[in-house]
Amino acid sequence: MGSERRYRTRRVNEALREVLSTAIGRGLKDPRIGFVTVTGVEATNDVREARVFVSILGTDDEKKQTLEGLRSAEGHLQSVISAELHFKNTPTLEFVYDDSVDRGVRISALIRQEVDRLPEEQPAELPEETAAEDANEWVVEPGDGLVGEGADQSVADPDDESAVS
């Protein structure tokens, strides 16, 4: 029964996330609301409350304004959930800023910075006799029937009578 409940909770959370993403993405009329992505939803088992995690693009002030706009649109978003999902209870929404995207960007920048600081490694010099093989360059002698890389394989020898058309 525990796994059944977890499966149901996961489905409810995903349904809430989809409905809220669509409702917010279609544009709430509040000018404070900027570019928002609903990254996740955690509803209680009785679906009376739901914590909505959002990622917001913009400055700190724009993020704060967007959260205030989302909180003021809570009633409208609850009515959209009620109309779309027909739950026994319509959850009260709590919007929480999800900083995981910011942390990911910051970690990527740190990694890029460290990679840029590393000295560039020079490729090892290959012995002369293996250099052509490693570069996938083939030497083709006339009449050996081998075709090297980049050669046009569709051209037939006009003097060859055994060629099939």
Order of alpha helices (4+ residues) and beta strands (2+ residues): alpha-beta-beta-alpha-alpha-beta-alpha-alpha
